[in-house]
Amino acid sequence: QVRLVESGGGSVQAGGSLRLSCVASGTIFRRNVMGWYRQSPGKQRELVALINTNLATNYVDSVKGRFTISRDNAQNTVTLSMNSLKPEDTAVYYCYCGVGGGSYWGQGTQVTVSS
């Protein structure tokens, strides 16, 4: 079992920056994937960014060049630095961990970007 606890998020004007952090605890195998998904009202949850324990990353096209995902393997943390935020980035952001064949989710944190 893996528990994910998120922090960060909030409200910001367009063009601003926010940082999301997530700490994983429990049975964390040496190889895993962590990252962030988001969901806005009326839309399906979508991938934002993923990073594995080898630090290989994957981003959705809409955030490339604006968002940066990083992790600390020793601390089992993942961070999403979000710059040049746009109103369309408004969503609930969920921390994700894929490990041992299972998928685990945080409780979600709201990000609101006003124009």
N, C-alpha and C positions, 0 to 999 in steps of 0.2 A: 504494500500500500504506500502511496505517495501523497503527501499533503503539500499544497502550493499556497503560499501566502503572498498576496500582491500588495504593493504600496505605490503611491504616486497618483497621477491622474489629476483631474480637476478641470477648471475652466480657464480659457485663454483666448485672446483675440487672434484673428488670422495673422499669420506671419510669426507668431510666437513659438515658444518651445516648452516641452514638457518631458519628464523622464518617468518611466515606469520601471519598477523593480519587482522581482519575484524570487522568493526563497523556497527551495524544495527541501523537504525532510521525509524521512522514512526509508524505504528500501530503494536506494539509488544505485543502480549498477554502474560500472565504470563507463559503459557505452550507453549514451542516451541522446535524445534530441529534446531541446527545450525551445520555447518560442512564444509567440503571441498571435492570437486570432482576435478578430473584432466582429461585432454585430450591431447594426443599427436597426431601428424600428422598421419592420416590414421586409427586412432583407435576411438572407441566409448568413450564417457565420462564415467569415472568410479569413484565409491565411493572411497575416501581415508579414511575419518574418520568422525564420527558424535558424537555429544554430546547433551543430552537434558538438560532441566532445573533442573533435579534431578542429573545431572552430570554422568549419565550412558553413557558409551562410546561404540563405535563400530568401528573397524578398518578392512580394507582389509588385508588379510594375509600377503601380500608382504611388508607391512610397520610395522607390529607388532614388538615391541622391538626397533624400530628406531625412530618412530614418536610419539609425544604426543600431544593430543588435550586438550585444557582447555578453560574455559569461565569465564566471569565475568557477572553474571546476572544483577547486578546493573547498569553496564555500557553497557550492550547488546553487548559485544565483545566476539569474539572467536579467539583463537590463535592456530596455528599449529607449534610446534617445531620439526624440522626435523634434525636428526643426522645421521651420517654414510651414507650420500647420495650416491646414485649409478647413473650411467649414465641412467639407465632405469627409474629413477624418473623424468627425463626431461619431462616437459609438461607445459601446461597452467593450472594453479590452479584456481578454481572458488570457491568463498565463497557461501554457500547455507544456506537458512533459510526456514524451513517449519513451517507455522503458520496459524491458522484460515482456514485450508483447502487449502491454497495456497502454491506455491513454488516460491521462489525468488532467484535470482542469482546476484552475483557481476559481474564486467566487465572482470575479469580474470587477473592474473598476471603470468608472465613467470618465470619458474624455469629451469635453464640449468645447468646440471652437466656434467663436462668434465672428461674424463678418463686420 
